[in-house]
């Protein structure tokens, strides 16, 4: 299930919606990270693995 579908469903819950909108800035950052990972095909676990980049 995509994050937008989950969010739409959860926002129907008044308690969730109140908490979500009260902390919208933090939520926006989390959603941006989720979408960026999704765009490049990474999972949350992938993004936690250390990378070795020697420039």
CHARMM-style PDB file with segment names, atoms N, HN, CA, C and O in Angstrom:
ATOM      1  N   UNK     1       0.859  -1.182   0.000  1.00  0.00      PROA
ATOM      2  CA  UNK     1       0.000   0.000   0.000  1.00  0.00      PROA
ATOM      3  C   UNK     1       0.895   1.232   0.000  1.00  0.00      PROA
ATOM      4  O   UNK     1       1.848   1.309   0.776  1.00  0.00      PROA
ATOM      5  N   UNK     2       0.604   2.170  -0.843  1.00  0.00      PROA
ATOM      6  HN  UNK     2      -0.170   2.108  -1.473  1.00  0.00      PROA
ATOM      7  CA  UNK     2       1.376   3.409  -0.938  1.00  0.00      PROA
ATOM      8  C   UNK     2       1.066   4.328   0.238  1.00  0.00      PROA
ATOM      9  O   UNK     2      -0.021   4.278   0.814  1.00  0.00      PROA
ATOM     10  N   UNK     3       2.030   5.158   0.580  1.00  0.00      PROA
ATOM     11  HN  UNK     3       2.913   5.198   0.113  1.00  0.00      PROA
ATOM     12  CA  UNK     3       1.902   6.039   1.738  1.00  0.00      PROA
ATOM     13  C   UNK     3       0.698   6.977   1.627  1.00  0.00      PROA
ATOM     14  O   UNK     3       0.049   7.260   2.634  1.00  0.00      PROA
ATOM     15  N   UNK     4       0.392   7.457   0.434  1.00  0.00      PROA
ATOM     16  HN  UNK     4       0.920   7.226  -0.384  1.00  0.00      PROA
ATOM     17  CA  UNK     4      -0.752   8.374   0.283  1.00  0.00      PROA
ATOM     18  C   UNK     4      -2.066   7.690   0.619  1.00  0.00      PROA
ATOM     19  O   UNK     4      -2.949   8.306   1.215  1.00  0.00      PROA
ATOM     20  N   UNK     5      -2.205   6.429   0.246  1.00  0.00      PROA
ATOM     21  HN  UNK     5      -1.487   5.928  -0.238  1.00  0.00      PROA
ATOM     22  CA  UNK     5      -3.425   5.688   0.562  1.00  0.00      PROA
ATOM     23  C   UNK     5      -3.536   5.463   2.068  1.00  0.00      PROA
ATOM     24  O   UNK     5      -4.618   5.574   2.645  1.00  0.00      PROA
ATOM     25  N   UNK     6      -2.412   5.147   2.692  1.00  0.00      PROA
ATOM     26  HN  UNK     6      -1.534   5.057   2.223  1.00  0.00      PROA
ATOM     27  CA  UNK     6      -2.405   4.942   4.141  1.00  0.00      PROA
ATOM     28  C   UNK     6      -2.761   6.244   4.851  1.00  0.00      PROA
ATOM     29  O   UNK     6      -3.579   6.254   5.770  1.00  0.00      PROA
ATOM     30  N   UNK     7      -2.146   7.335   4.422  1.00  0.00      PROA
ATOM     31  HN  UNK     7      -1.481   7.327   3.675  1.00  0.00      PROA
ATOM     32  CA  UNK     7      -2.401   8.627   5.046  1.00  0.00      PROA
ATOM     33  C   UNK     7      -3.854   9.050   4.888  1.00  0.00      PROA
ATOM     34  O   UNK     7      -4.464   9.541   5.838  1.00  0.00      PROA
ATOM     35  N   UNK     8      -4.407   8.865   3.712  1.00  0.00      PROA
ATOM     36  HN  UNK     8      -3.912   8.466   2.940  1.00  0.00      PROA
ATOM     37  CA  UNK     8      -5.813   9.204   3.476  1.00  0.00      PROA
ATOM     38  C   UNK     8      -6.716   8.430   4.423  1.00  0.00      PROA
ATOM     39  O   UNK     8      -7.653   8.984   4.999  1.00  0.00      PROA
ATOM     40  N   UNK     9      -6.425   7.150   4.576  1.00  0.00      PROA
ATOM     41  HN  UNK     9      -5.664   6.701   4.108  1.00  0.00      PROA
ATOM     42  CA  UNK     9      -7.229   6.310   5.476  1.00  0.00      PROA
ATOM     43  C   UNK     9      -7.083   6.777   6.915  1.00  0.00      PROA
ATOM     44  O   UNK     9      -8.078   6.931   7.623  1.00  0.00      PROA
ATOM     45  N   UNK    10      -5.854   7.001   7.349  1.00  0.00      PROA
ATOM     46  HN  UNK    10      -5.046   6.875   6.774  1.00  0.00      PROA
ATOM     47  CA  UNK    10      -5.608   7.358   8.744  1.00  0.00      PROA
ATOM     48  C   UNK    10      -6.146   8.741   9.109  1.00  0.00      PROA
ATOM     49  O   UNK    10      -6.538   8.968  10.254  1.00  0.00      PROA
ATOM     50  N   UNK    11      -6.168   9.663   8.153  1.00  0.00      PROA
ATOM     51  HN  UNK    11      -5.850   9.478   7.223  1.00  0.00      PROA
ATOM     52  CA  UNK    11      -6.670  11.003   8.436  1.00  0.00      PROA
ATOM     53  C   UNK    11      -8.172  11.024   8.718  1.00  0.00      PROA
ATOM     54  O   UNK    11      -8.698  12.036   9.179  1.00  0.00      PROA
ATOM     55  N   UNK    12      -8.854   9.938   8.451  1.00  0.00      PROA
ATOM     56  HN  UNK    12      -8.426   9.116   8.077  1.00  0.00      PROA
ATOM     57  CA  UNK    12     -10.275   9.839   8.793  1.00  0.00      PROA
ATOM     58  C   UNK    12     -10.468   9.683  10.302  1.00  0.00      PROA
ATOM     59  O   UNK    12     -11.556   9.922  10.826  1.00  0.00      PROA
ATOM     60  N   UNK    13      -9.401   9.282  10.990  1.00  0.00      PROA
ATOM     61  HN  UNK    13      -8.518   9.089  10.565  1.00  0.00      PROA
ATOM     62  CA  UNK    13      -9.428   9.150  12.445  1.00  0.00      PROA
ATOM     63  C   UNK    13      -9.122  10.522  13.045  1.00  0.00      PROA
ATOM     64  O   UNK    13      -8.014  11.029  12.870  1.00  0.00      PROA
ATOM     65  N   UNK    14     -10.081  11.136  13.751  1.00  0.00      PROA
ATOM     66  HN  UNK    14     -10.981  10.725  13.893  1.00  0.00      PROA
ATOM     67  CA  UNK    14      -9.884  12.500  14.266  1.00  0.00      PROA
ATOM     68  C   UNK    14      -8.655  12.656  15.160  1.00  0.00      PROA
ATOM     69  O   UNK    14      -7.971  13.677  15.089  1.00  0.00      PROA
ATOM     70  N   UNK    15      -8.368  11.672  15.991  1.00  0.00      PROA
ATOM     71  HN  UNK    15      -8.924  10.843  16.048  1.00  0.00      PROA
ATOM     72  CA  UNK    15      -7.205  11.771  16.874  1.00  0.00      PROA
ATOM     73  C   UNK    15      -5.911  11.752  16.053  1.00  0.00      PROA
ATOM     74  O   UNK    15      -4.978  12.504  16.334  1.00  0.00      PROA
ATOM     75  N   UNK    16      -5.869  10.894  15.049  1.00  0.00      PROA
ATOM     76  HN  UNK    16      -6.628  10.283  14.821  1.00  0.00      PROA
ATOM     77  CA  UNK    16      -4.691  10.836  14.183  1.00  0.00      PROA
ATOM     78  C   UNK    16      -4.533  12.154  13.434  1.00  0.00      PROA
ATOM     79  O   UNK    16      -3.438  12.715  13.373  1.00  0.00      PROA
ATOM     80  N   UNK    17      -5.629  12.644  12.865  1.00  0.00      PROA
ATOM     81  HN  UNK    17      -6.518  12.188  12.914  1.00  0.00      PROA
ATOM     82  CA  UNK    17      -5.584  13.884  12.083  1.00  0.00      PROA
ATOM     83  C   UNK    17      -5.096  15.050  12.942  1.00  0.00      PROA
ATOM     84  O   UNK    17      -4.287  15.858  12.487  1.00  0.00      PROA
ATOM     85  N   UNK    18      -5.573  15.139  14.156  1.00  0.00      PROA
ATOM     86  HN  UNK    18      -6.230  14.482  14.525  1.00  0.00      PROA
ATOM     87  CA  UNK    18      -5.156  16.224  15.054  1.00  0.00      PROA
ATOM     88  C   UNK    18      -3.649  16.151  15.320  1.00  0.00      PROA
ATOM     89  O   UNK    18      -2.952  17.162  15.234  1.00  0.00      PROA
ATOM     90  N   UNK    19      -3.159  14.973  15.637  1.00  0.00      PROA
ATOM     91  HN  UNK    19      -3.725  14.152  15.706  1.00  0.00      PROA
ATOM     92  CA  UNK    19      -1.724  14.802  15.898  1.00  0.00      PROA
ATOM     93  C   UNK    19      -0.909  15.053  14.634  1.00  0.00      PROA
ATOM     94  O   UNK    19       0.154  15.672  14.689  1.00  0.00      PROA
ATOM     95  N   UNK    20      -1.402  14.577  13.506  1.00  0.00      PROA
ATOM     96  HN  UNK    20      -2.265  14.075  13.461  1.00  0.00      PROA
ATOM     97  CA  UNK    20      -0.689  14.747  12.235  1.00  0.00      PROA
ATOM     98  C   UNK    20      -0.535  16.226  11.887  1.00  0.00      PROA
ATOM     99  O   UNK    20       0.561  16.677  11.557  1.00  0.00      PROA
ATOM    100  N   UNK    21      -1.613  16.965  11.960  1.00  0.00      PROA
ATOM    101  HN  UNK    21      -2.503  16.599  12.229  1.00  0.00      PROA
ATOM    102  CA  UNK    21      -1.545  18.374  11.584  1.00  0.00      PROA
ATOM    103  C   UNK    21      -0.798  19.210  12.614  1.00  0.00      PROA
ATOM    104  O   UNK    21      -0.208  20.232  12.266  1.00  0.00      PROA
ATOM    105  N   UNK    22      -0.815  18.790  13.883  1.00  0.00      PROA
ATOM    106  HN  UNK    22      -1.294  17.960  14.166  1.00  0.00      PROA
ATOM    107  CA  UNK    22      -0.070  19.518  14.914  1.00  0.00      PROA
ATOM    108  C   UNK    22       1.432  19.390  14.685  1.00  0.00      PROA
ATOM    109  O   UNK    22       2.207  20.263  15.077  1.00  0.00      PROA
ATOM    110  N   UNK    23       1.829  18.312  14.058  1.00  0.00      PROA
ATOM    111  HN  UNK    23       1.200  17.603  13.739  1.00  0.00      PROA
ATOM    112  CA  UNK    23       3.250  18.059  13.836  1.00  0.00      PROA
ATOM    113  C   UNK    23       3.558  17.972  12.346  1.00  0.00      PROA
ATOM    114  O   UNK    23       4.397  17.179  11.919  1.00  0.00      PROA
ATOM    115  N   UNK    24       2.872  18.795  11.563  1.00  0.00      PROA
ATOM    116  HN  UNK    24       2.191  19.440  11.910  1.00  0.00      PROA
ATOM    117  CA  UNK    24       2.942  18.712  10.097  1.00  0.00      PROA
ATOM    118  C   UNK    24       4.351  18.914   9.545  1.00  0.00      PROA
ATOM    119  O   UNK    24       4.727  18.264   8.570  1.00  0.00      PROA
ATOM    120  N   UNK    25       5.118  19.788  10.141  1.00  0.00      PROA
ATOM    121  HN  UNK    25       4.812  20.316  10.933  1.00  0.00      PROA
ATOM    122  CA  UNK    25       6.465  20.040   9.622  1.00  0.00      PROA
ATOM    123  C   UNK    25       7.323  18.777   9.713  1.00  0.00      PROA
ATOM    124  O   UNK    25       8.018  18.417   8.762  1.00  0.00      PROA
ATOM    125  N   UNK    26       7.265  18.123  10.845  1.00  0.00      PROA
ATOM    126  HN  UNK    26       6.700  18.415  11.617  1.00  0.00      PROA
ATOM    127  CA  UNK    26       8.013  16.872  11.022  1.00  0.00      PROA
ATOM    128  C   UNK    26       7.480  15.817  10.067  1.00  0.00      PROA
ATOM    129  O   UNK    26       8.256  15.079   9.459  1.00  0.00      PROA
ATOM    130  N   UNK    27       6.173  15.741   9.934  1.00  0.00      PROA
ATOM    131  HN  UNK    27       5.543  16.340  10.428  1.00  0.00      PROA
ATOM    132  CA  UNK    27       5.562  14.765   9.032  1.00  0.00      PROA
ATOM    133  C   UNK    27       5.995  15.011   7.589  1.00  0.00      PROA
ATOM    134  O   UNK    27       6.232  14.060   6.844  1.00  0.00      PROA
ATOM    135  N   UNK    28       6.100  16.265   7.193  1.00  0.00      PROA
ATOM    136  HN  UNK    28       5.907  17.038   7.798  1.00  0.00      PROA
ATOM    137  CA  UNK    28       6.511  16.592   5.826  1.00  0.00      PROA
ATOM    138  C   UNK    28       7.927  16.091   5.561  1.00  0.00      PROA
ATOM    139  O   UNK    28       8.217  15.596   4.472  1.00  0.00      PROA
ATOM    140  N   UNK    29       8.799  16.215   6.543  1.00  0.00      PROA
ATOM    141  HN  UNK    29       8.563  16.616   7.428  1.00  0.00      PROA
ATOM    142  CA  UNK    29      10.170  15.725   6.385  1.00  0.00      PROA
ATOM    143  C   UNK    29      10.203  14.214   6.241  1.00  0.00      PROA
ATOM    144  O   UNK    29      10.930  13.680   5.404  1.00  0.00      PROA
ATOM    145  N   UNK    30       9.424  13.534   7.048  1.00  0.00      PROA
ATOM    146  HN  UNK    30       8.834  13.968   7.728  1.00  0.00      PROA
ATOM    147  CA  UNK    30       9.367  12.073   6.996  1.00  0.00      PROA
ATOM    148  C   UNK    30       8.805  11.616   5.650  1.00  0.00      PROA
ATOM    149  O   UNK    30       9.328  10.681   5.043  1.00  0.00      PROA
ATOM    150  N   UNK    31       7.752  12.267   5.186  1.00  0.00      PROA
ATOM    151  HN  UNK    31       7.327  13.026   5.678  1.00  0.00      PROA
ATOM    152  CA  UNK    31       7.164  11.908   3.896  1.00  0.00      PROA
ATOM    153  C   UNK    31       8.124  12.189   2.743  1.00  0.00      PROA
ATOM    154  O   UNK    31       8.184  11.416   1.788  1.00  0.00      PROA
ATOM    155  N   UNK    32       8.870  13.283   2.823  1.00  0.00      PROA
ATOM    156  HN  UNK    32       8.820  13.912   3.600  1.00  0.00      PROA
ATOM    157  CA  UNK    32       9.844  13.595   1.773  1.00  0.00      PROA
ATOM    158  C   UNK    32      10.919  12.517   1.705  1.00  0.00      PROA
ATOM    159  O   UNK    32      11.319  12.103   0.617  1.00  0.00      PROA
ATOM    160  N   UNK    33      11.384  12.064   2.862  1.00  0.00      PROA
ATOM    161  HN  UNK    33      11.059  12.400   3.746  1.00  0.00      PROA
ATOM    162  CA  UNK    33      12.375  10.993   2.902  1.00  0.00      PROA
ATOM    163  C   UNK    33      11.793   9.707   2.329  1.00  0.00      PROA
ATOM    164  O   UNK    33      12.455   9.021   1.551  1.00  0.00      PROA
ATOM    165  N   UNK    34      10.563   9.375   2.705  1.00  0.00      PROA
ATOM    166  HN  UNK    34      10.025   9.933   3.337  1.00  0.00      PROA
ATOM    167  CA  UNK    34       9.903   8.174   2.185  1.00  0.00      PROA
ATOM    168  C   UNK    34       9.811   8.229   0.663  1.00  0.00      PROA
ATOM    169  O   UNK    34      10.162   7.265  -0.017  1.00  0.00      PROA
ATOM    170  N   UNK    35       9.345   9.346   0.132  1.00  0.00      PROA
ATOM    171  HN  UNK    35       9.060  10.130   0.685  1.00  0.00      PROA
ATOM    172  CA  UNK    35       9.186   9.473  -1.320  1.00  0.00      PROA
ATOM    173  C   UNK    35      10.534   9.431  -2.037  1.00  0.00      PROA
ATOM    174  O   UNK    35      10.639   8.859  -3.122  1.00  0.00      PROA
ATOM    175  N   UNK    36      11.556  10.027  -1.444  1.00  0.00      PROA
ATOM    176  HN  UNK    36      11.470  10.491  -0.563  1.00  0.00      PROA
ATOM    177  CA  UNK    36      12.890   9.990  -2.061  1.00  0.00      PROA
ATOM    178  C   UNK    36      13.411   8.559  -2.121  1.00  0.00      PROA
ATOM    179  O   UNK    36      13.958   8.140  -3.140  1.00  0.00      PROA
ATOM    180  N   UNK    37      13.243   7.808  -1.033  1.00  0.00      PROA
ATOM    181  HN  UNK    37      12.798   8.148  -0.205  1.00  0.00      PROA
ATOM    182  CA  UNK    37      13.667   6.401  -1.023  1.00  0.00      PROA
ATOM    183  C   UNK    37      12.866   5.609  -2.045  1.00  0.00      PROA
ATOM    184  O   UNK    37      13.425   4.802  -2.788  1.00  0.00      PROA
ATOM    185  N   UNK    38      11.558   5.837  -2.082  1.00  0.00      PROA
ATOM    186  HN  UNK    38      11.104   6.492  -1.478  1.00  0.00      PROA
ATOM    187  CA  UNK    38      10.686   5.105  -3.002  1.00  0.00      PROA
ATOM    188  C   UNK    38      11.076   5.395  -4.457  1.00  0.00      PROA
ATOM    189  O   UNK    38      11.055   4.497  -5.298  1.00  0.00      PROA
ATOM    190  N   UNK    39      11.428   6.635  -4.744  1.00  0.00      PROA
ATOM    191  HN  UNK    39      11.446   7.365  -4.060  1.00  0.00      PROA
ATOM    192  CA  UNK    39      11.781   7.046  -6.108  1.00  0.00      PROA
ATOM    193  C   UNK    39      13.019   6.326  -6.630  1.00  0.00      PROA
ATOM    194  O   UNK    39      13.108   6.017  -7.818  1.00  0.00      PROA
ATOM    195  N   UNK    40      13.965   6.060  -5.749  1.00  0.00      PROA
ATOM    196  HN  UNK    40      13.893   6.311  -4.783  1.00  0.00      PROA
ATOM    197  CA  UNK    40      15.187   5.381  -6.180  1.00  0.00      PROA
ATOM    198  C   UNK    40      15.181   3.890  -5.878  1.00  0.00      PROA
ATOM    199  O   UNK    40      16.172   3.198  -6.106  1.00  0.00      PROA
ATOM    200  N   UNK    41      14.052   3.400  -5.361  1.00  0.00      PROA
ATOM    201  HN  UNK    41      13.247   3.963  -5.176  1.00  0.00      PROA
ATOM    202  CA  UNK    41      13.899   1.965  -5.144  1.00  0.00      PROA
ATOM    203  C   UNK    41      14.555   1.428  -3.889  1.00  0.00      PROA
ATOM    204  O   UNK    41      14.892   0.245  -3.829  1.00  0.00      PROA
ATOM    205  N   UNK    42      14.746   2.276  -2.878  1.00  0.00      PROA
ATOM    206  HN  UNK    42      14.473   3.236  -2.927  1.00  0.00      PROA
ATOM    207  CA  UNK    42      15.337   1.827  -1.621  1.00  0.00      PROA
ATOM    208  C   UNK    42      14.260   1.578  -0.576  1.00  0.00      PROA
ATOM    209  O   UNK    42      13.220   2.236  -0.569  1.00  0.00      PROA
ATOM    210  N   UNK    43      14.518   0.631   0.297  1.00  0.00      PROA
ATOM    211  HN  UNK    43      15.364   0.096   0.292  1.00  0.00      PROA
ATOM    212  CA  UNK    43      13.641   0.408   1.439  1.00  0.00      PROA
ATOM    213  C   UNK    43      14.209   1.176   2.629  1.00  0.00      PROA
ATOM    214  O   UNK    43      15.308   1.725   2.553  1.00  0.00      PROA
ATOM    215  N   UNK    44      13.463   1.210   3.718  1.00  0.00      PROA
ATOM    216  HN  UNK    44      12.571   0.764   3.779  1.00  0.00      PROA
ATOM    217  CA  UNK    44      13.956   1.858   4.918  1.00  0.00      PROA
ATOM    218  C   UNK    44      15.214   1.145   5.414  1.00  0.00      PROA
ATOM    219  O   UNK    44      16.166   1.791   5.852  1.00  0.00      PROA
ATOM    220  N   UNK    45      15.215  -0.176   5.344  1.00  0.00      PROA
ATOM    221  HN  UNK    45      14.441  -0.700   4.988  1.00  0.00      PROA
ATOM    222  CA  UNK    45      16.384  -0.947   5.763  1.00  0.00      PROA
ATOM    223  C   UNK    45      17.598  -0.607   4.900  1.00  0.00      PROA
ATOM    224  O   UNK    45      18.711  -0.502   5.416  1.00  0.00      PROA
ATOM    225  N   UNK    46      17.397  -0.433   3.589  1.00  0.00      PROA
ATOM    226  HN  UNK    46      16.493  -0.518   3.170  1.00  0.00      PROA
ATOM    227  CA  UNK    46      18.497  -0.071   2.696  1.00  0.00      PROA
ATOM    228  C   UNK    46      19.133   1.250   3.122  1.00  0.00      PROA
ATOM    229  O   UNK    46      20.355   1.391   3.097  1.00  0.00      PROA
ATOM    230  N   UNK    47      18.316   2.199   3.505  1.00  0.00      PROA
ATOM    231  HN  UNK    47      17.323   2.085   3.525  1.00  0.00      PROA
ATOM    232  CA  UNK    47      18.839   3.525   3.829  1.00  0.00      PROA
ATOM    233  C   UNK    47      19.572   3.546   5.165  1.00  0.00      PROA
ATOM    234  O   UNK    47      20.275   4.512   5.464  1.00  0.00      PROA
ATOM    235  N   UNK    48      19.422   2.500   5.974  1.00  0.00      PROA
ATOM    236  HN  UNK    48      18.851   1.715   5.732  1.00  0.00      PROA
ATOM    237  CA  UNK    48      20.127   2.422   7.256  1.00  0.00      PROA
ATOM    238  C   UNK    48      21.496   1.782   7.119  1.00  0.00      PROA
ATOM    239  O   UNK    48      22.346   1.949   7.994  1.00  0.00      PROA
ATOM    240  N   UNK    49      21.725   1.052   6.032  1.00  0.00      PROA
ATOM    241  HN  UNK    49      21.035   0.916   5.322  1.00  0.00      PROA
ATOM    242  CA  UNK    49      23.016   0.399   5.829  1.00  0.00      PROA
ATOM    243  C   UNK    49      24.088   1.430   5.537  1.00  0.00      PROA
ATOM    244  O   UNK    49      23.874   2.355   4.754  1.00  0.00      PROA
ATOM    245  N   UNK    50      25.237   1.270   6.165  1.00  0.00      PROA
ATOM    246  HN  UNK    50      25.411   0.518   6.801  1.00  0.00      PROA
ATOM    247  CA  UNK    50      26.331   2.217   5.859  1.00  0.00      PROA
ATOM    248  C   UNK    50      26.803   2.021   4.418  1.00  0.00      PROA
ATOM    249  O   UNK    50      26.863   0.900   3.913  1.00  0.00      PROA
ATOM    250  N   UNK    51      27.126   3.104   3.792  1.00  0.00      PROA
ATOM    251  HN  UNK    51      27.077   4.014   4.203  1.00  0.00      PROA
ATOM    252  CA  UNK    51      27.652   3.021   2.440  1.00  0.00      PROA
ATOM    253  C   UNK    51      29.136   3.336   2.465  1.00  0.00      PROA
ATOM    254  O   UNK    51      29.613   4.067   3.333  1.00  0.00      PROA
ATOM    255  N   UNK    52      29.845   2.791   1.529  1.00  0.00      PROA
ATOM    256  HN  UNK    52      29.458   2.197   0.824  1.00  0.00      PROA
ATOM    257  CA  UNK    52      31.276   3.056   1.427  1.00  0.00      PROA
ATOM    258  C   UNK    52      31.493   3.872   0.164  1.00  0.00      PROA
ATOM    259  O   UNK    52      31.441   3.349  -0.949  1.00  0.00      PROA
ATOM    260  N   UNK    53      31.732   5.134   0.353  1.00  0.00      PROA
ATOM    261  HN  UNK    53      31.774   5.558   1.257  1.00  0.00      PROA
ATOM    262  CA  UNK    53      31.982   6.042  -0.765  1.00  0.00      PROA
ATOM    263  C   UNK    53      33.337   6.683  -0.563  1.00  0.00      PROA
ATOM    264  O   UNK    53      33.490   7.589   0.256  1.00  0.00      PROA
ATOM    265  N   UNK    54      34.305   6.217  -1.299  1.00  0.00      PROA
ATOM    266  HN  UNK    54      34.181   5.481  -1.965  1.00  0.00      PROA
ATOM    267  CA  UNK    54      35.637   6.798  -1.240  1.00  0.00      PROA
ATOM    268  C   UNK    54      35.820   7.683  -2.469  1.00  0.00      PROA
ATOM    269  O   UNK    54      35.898   7.199  -3.598  1.00  0.00      PROA
ATOM    270  N   UNK    55      35.884   8.956  -2.230  1.00  0.00      PROA
ATOM    271  HN  UNK    55      35.821   9.349  -1.313  1.00  0.00      PROA
ATOM    272  CA  UNK    55      36.033   9.903  -3.346  1.00  0.00      PROA
ATOM    273  C   UNK    55      37.476  10.210  -3.597  1.00  0.00      PROA
ATOM    274  OT1 UNK    55      37.794  10.987  -4.497  1.00  0.00      PROA
TER     275      UNK     55
END
